[in-house]
Every structure is written in C-alpha cells, then in structure tokens.
Amino acid sequence: MIAAFLLVSFAVFLLMGMPIAIGLTLAGLLSIGFANADSSWFGLMAVPQNFYSSIAKYPLLALPMFVLVGSIFDRSGVAQRMVNFAVACLGRGPGMLPTVAILVAMLLGGISGSGPATAAAVGAVMIAAMARAGYPAPFSATVVGAAAATDILIPPSIAFVVYSVLVPGASVPALFAAGMIPGLMAGLALIVPTILLSRKHGFGQAERALPRPPFWASLREASWGLAAPLLILGGMRLGLFTPTEAAVVAVAYGLFVGMVVHRTIGWRDLYPIFREAADISAVIMLILGAAGVFSYALNTLGVADPIAQWVKAAGLGSLGTLALVLVALLVVSMFIDGVSIFLIFVPLLYPVAQAFQWNLVWLGVLFTLVVAKAQFTPPMAINLMVSCRLAGVTVESTVPWVLWFIVSFLVVIAAVFFFPGLALWLPQRLGY
C-alpha cells in the first residue's frame, strides 16, 4: 500500500506540473512519514542525511567542472575555428555544412559533455552559415539539435558521471571508454540522413559558391580546440589525473585558450560564465539530492525488490525484459529530462539488472543512448529547443525532419542492444 502510494503520488506531482526535485522529495517524505507513523518524527530524521549523502560524493566534483567547461568553450570561439577546419577538410557541396555541424558537435563532445551547451556553441556558428547556403531553418535546427545529443556519449560525459554515482560497480573510466564507439556510431548514423535529405531536396546549392578555408591556416587556428579531447582523455588514460581532476584540467585549459590564445574571453566575461555554470550545477545537484530521498524511500519501503521479482517471474527472459525496459524508457524520456530519467528509474531498475545479471556498464550506455535520443525528440527536447531558438523557428516545424534522425538513432540503440561488444570491447581492451 505504501509502495503504491510512493509511485502514484510522484506521478500525480509530475502531472500537476511540479518540478522534478520537489516531486521526488515530497513523494519520498510523505511515504516515509506514513510508513513510520508511530515513530519519533515519523522517521524523517534520516532524510537530511540521505539528501546530503547523495551529493557528497567524490565523482560528483567533476559535474560542475564539466558544466563550466561547456560554458567556457561556448564563449571561447573554439567552435568557429573547428567549423573552418572541418569545411577545409570536407569541402563544399550539398550536405557538407550539416555534416560539418555534426562532426564539430562530436569534437566538442570530447570537451564539455553537455548537449545543450554544444547545441548553443555549434548552433550560433552553423545555423546562420547553413541559412546563407540555402538550408531551411527547421532542417538546420534539427541537425544541430540531433548532433549535440552525441555529446553525452562521447567522453567526458555528465550523464556517465551521474550514472556511475547511482550504480555501484560502474566506474567513470569504464563508462567513458564504453561510450566512445557508440558515440561515434551515433554521429555517423546522423550523417546518413543529413546527406540523403540534402541531396533529395536540393538543399545547399548555394554552398558551392562559398569560399573554402585554407587547410593549413584553419588547422593552425583549430589546433587548440582539437587538442582538448586528447589532453582530457589522454591524461586519464596515462594516469596523470582522475576523471574528476580531468574536469579541473579542462577548465584551466579552456580559460587559457579563451583568455590567452584566442583572447575571446575577458575578465568581465568570467562572472557570467561562472554564474551560468553555477546555476546549471545547482539545479542538477538539487535533483540529485531529491533523488537520494526518493531512493531511500524505495529501499526503506521495499519497493524495488518486489518489482525485480515480479519482472523476473514474468517469463520474458533477459533480453525480452531489457527490450521492454528500453521501450518504456524511450516513451517516458520524451516527457522527462535526461538527468531525471537516471535518478528516477536507475534505483528502480538496479535490482532488476542484478536479477538478470546485466552488465552494468553496457546498461549505462544503453540508458544514455535513450537519453541522448530524447534530447532531440519532441516535446521534451532540450537540445532542439536551444537550436530552434537560435534558428528562430518552432519545435513543431522540425518534426518532418527530426523523424529521420530519430530512426537513425534507434538503429544505433538496436545495434548496441544486440551486440554488447560495441560498448564493452574498448573498456575491456583498456583494462577497466
């Protein structure tokens, strides 16, 4: 009875339009109070401790730092230089500018790990360029929004950091390595409909007349941005610093590039950059703390274990059960943001994963793929909202285009589902 009240009350709070953090906390508090009606303070004295313990974890130190990296590189001019270099490599022609947008978003994913930050950085440069080349604004916004979704797969990734905190046994380095190949596959999968649609509808005909940047000059300008992923990932692989320390190194490197090398960031720009990163980090931390209260209620009231036993007894088998879980998450993720998906469903599904002995790193990659797809799937499409705002169009106008990109992304999810080695080969080779 209490377990049903916990889940139903949370669903009601969401339907009422209540913020995720408040809904999680209230549902947990009410359920714990009802279950401990005869206890002192209704058993609520443990709630502050669980709230604090949910955010007082060493890996989470990396989260605000990676958010800050995204803000820094958004304002440093790195995106524009990467675009020039990519155009110099690929040349001009129908479908080339959108392809450049996808490749640059993937490169920025190796720096910030934040989809909305990348959508803003790439969109600010590419949407206007694609408009001049003859691409419709809704199509350009779709390409940028979908491309930015690869950023939470290609390490470093804020989503992987959150998942590693929630799931014992899934380390950040292993998740970072596991996301590399699926992230590259996702980017390549988005390039296919980009080129096919551009050529089918004759987009980008004016692109041929635009000048092609000189290769060596654009390489020199982009070299500082291109070196950032090598510094972050290479340093972690060589053992020079941990993923948490890598986030701090990335911040220092980004400030050096922006303030000393490119000189696109001044002292007066630091306050708004730090404030923006602090605001985003505070919201994520608040939701993490609220999820800690909700998870405590799940464990205390014994909700998760019966669900795991019921699912295991349903007779669908390991792959059948996981397929059903992923389909459910694909639907739910259309209406709830990515971090909340992890915080709500991972505690519920962790006992199920243990019952079926699913590889937790592989599971983390699958969940992150689902969340990545949700970032450009209406109506709750945070990346698409950012790119549409930059393009001056509505999210509804992108629907005819975004469906093609969703299908491409679903193919990647299916490939990783049926072939776990796509996610697990690299971490195994690296010894994680």
Rosetta blueprint (number, residue, H / E / L):
1 M L
2 I H
3 A H
4 A H
5 F H
6 L H
7 L H
8 V H
9 S H
10 F H
11 A H
12 V H
13 F H
14 L H
15 L H
16 M L
17 G L
18 M L
19 P L
20 I H
21 A H
22 I H
23 G H
24 L H
25 T H
26 L H
27 A H
28 G H
29 L H
30 L H
31 S H
32 I H
33 G H
34 F H
35 A H
36 N L
37 A L
38 D L
39 S L
40 S H
41 W H
42 F H
43 G H
44 L L
45 M L
46 A H
47 V H
48 P H
49 Q H
50 N H
51 F H
52 Y H
53 S H
54 S H
55 I H
56 A L
57 K L
58 Y H
59 P H
60 L H
61 L H
62 A H
63 L H
64 P H
65 M H
66 F H
67 V H
68 L H
69 V H
70 G H
71 S H
72 I H
73 F H
74 D H
75 R H
76 S L
77 G L
78 V H
79 A H
80 Q H
81 R H
82 M H
83 V H
84 N H
85 F H
86 A H
87 V H
88 A H
89 C H
90 L H
91 G L
92 R L
93 G L
94 P L
95 G L
96 M H
97 L H
98 P H
99 T H
100 V H
101 A H
102 I H
103 L H
104 V H
105 A H
106 M H
107 L H
108 L H
109 G H
110 G L
111 I L
112 S L
113 G L
114 S L
115 G H
116 P H
117 A H
118 T H
119 A H
120 A H
121 A H
122 V H
123 G H
124 A H
125 V H
126 M H
127 I H
128 A H
129 A H
130 M H
131 A H
132 R H
133 A L
134 G L
135 Y L
136 P L
137 A H
138 P H
139 F H
140 S H
141 A H
142 T H
143 V H
144 V H
145 G H
146 A H
147 A H
148 A H
149 A H
150 T H
151 D H
152 I H
153 L L
154 I L
155 P L
156 P L
157 S L
158 I H
159 A H
160 F H
161 V H
162 V H
163 Y H
164 S H
165 V H
166 L H
167 V L
168 P L
169 G L
170 A L
171 S L
172 V H
173 P H
174 A H
175 L H
176 F H
177 A H
178 A H
179 G H
180 M H
181 I H
182 P H
183 G H
184 L H
185 M H
186 A H
187 G H
188 L H
189 A H
190 L H
191 I H
192 V H
193 P H
194 T H
195 I H
196 L H
197 L H
198 S H
199 R H
200 K H
201 H H
202 G L
203 F L
204 G L
205 Q H
206 A H
207 E H
208 R H
209 A H
210 L L
211 P L
212 R L
213 P L
214 P L
215 F H
216 W H
217 A H
218 S H
219 L H
220 R H
221 E H
222 A H
223 S H
224 W H
225 G H
226 L H
227 A H
228 A H
229 P H
230 L H
231 L H
232 I H
233 L H
234 G H
235 G H
236 M H
237 R H
238 L L
239 G L
240 L L
241 F L
242 T L
243 P H
244 T H
245 E H
246 A H
247 A H
248 V H
249 V H
250 A H
251 V H
252 A H
253 Y H
254 G H
255 L H
256 F H
257 V H
258 G H
259 M H
260 V H
261 V H
262 H L
263 R L
264 T L
265 I L
266 G L
267 W H
268 R H
269 D H
270 L H
271 Y H
272 P H
273 I H
274 F H
275 R H
276 E H
277 A H
278 A H
279 D H
280 I H
281 S H
282 A H
283 V H
284 I H
285 M H
286 L H
287 I H
288 L H
289 G H
290 A H
291 A H
292 G H
293 V H
294 F H
295 S H
296 Y H
297 A H
298 L H
299 N H
300 T H
301 L H
302 G L
303 V L
304 A H
305 D H
306 P H
307 I H
308 A H
309 Q H
310 W H
311 V H
312 K H
313 A H
314 A L
315 G L
316 L L
317 G H
318 S H
319 L H
320 G H
321 T H
322 L H
323 A H
324 L H
325 V H
326 L H
327 V H
328 A H
329 L H
330 L H
331 V H
332 V H
333 S L
334 M L
335 F L
336 I L
337 D L
338 G H
339 V H
340 S H
341 I H
342 F H
343 L H
344 I H
345 F H
346 V H
347 P H
348 L H
349 L H
350 Y H
351 P H
352 V H
353 A H
354 Q H
355 A H
356 F H
357 Q L
358 W L
359 N L
360 L H
361 V H
362 W H
363 L H
364 G H
365 V H
366 L H
367 F H
368 T H
369 L H
370 V H
371 V H
372 A H
373 K H
374 A H
375 Q L
376 F L
377 T L
378 P L
379 P L
380 M L
381 A L
382 I H
383 N H
384 L H
385 M H
386 V H
387 S H
388 C H
389 R H
390 L H
391 A H
392 G L
393 V L
394 T L
395 V H
396 E H
397 S H
398 T H
399 V H
400 P H
401 W H
402 V H
403 L H
404 W H
405 F H
406 I H
407 V H
408 S H
409 F H
410 L H
411 V H
412 V H
413 I H
414 A H
415 A H
416 V H
417 F H
418 F H
419 F L
420 P L
421 G H
422 L H
423 A H
424 L H
425 W H
426 L H
427 P H
428 Q H
429 R H
430 L L
431 G L
432 Y L
